[in-house]
Amino acid sequence: MSNRKLITFDWAMKRLLRSKANFEILEGFLSELLNEDIVILELLESESNKESKTDKFNRVDLKVKNRAGEIIIIEVQYEREFDYLQRMLYGTSRAITEHQQEGEPFSSLVKVISVNILYFDLGHGSDYIYRGTTSFTGIHDKDNLQLSSRQQKLYGREQIFHLFPEYYLIRINNFNDIAATPLDEWIYFLKNEEIKDEFKAKGLQKAKKAFSLLSLPEKDRLAYARYQDDLRYQASLIESNYGLGRLEGKEEGKIEVARRLIEKGMSVEEAAEVAGVSEEVLRK
């Protein structure tokens, strides 16, 4: 086991992986996940491309375009969001419409792949990686609708699900730390911030060098330390406020906790559930 301290993947997304010199690392991760050789052509504008003092530290996203012309959205999320699945849908839909030129036929719609690295429990399931695609199943014959040969030529795709967005949910907390495959080696790093010397997954050994905290310039090391402090503060704030609202047992205390959570960016619905107060009372 290497004792070298490595920065987290989310911070690397904010700083290091935006450089073409480090595209190989991101290409390696995506190649292992999607089970094909991914080549990144360019970094596209995304929500977290621009840094500011009001950045939300619990979420980081990156949007790239690969050699096949597909758009891949990679997002890291730490805190629970009850409407996260809907937000995934919104993100892919927005990417499709943003990259559709006026007057172009629908056959030219861009393919979007949404990769979500989650450090909270989303839904119920025993696996740690889930893939979502779109298919059409016959109500009576139970067969899957296929593209005709003419459609395959027109779209340049073999299957219907190739036309629609794909979703990957990586539930980090469900990973058992046993790296049985190259993809598992990446998940091991995402969970433990460690890369073993024997790991052979694409891009990992370069990540081991590039993500070394000791190799960063001093200003980046200080920025990383502040980023980690902010993450811990936000996690502590939510946990403390949650406990305070539950223990106080008073409507006033619960409303005050919910108000603080809303100020920190949480929706009214989420704040009401966390604080244990009805949404109707909170809105009043």
Disulfide bonds with the S-S distance in Angstrom:
none
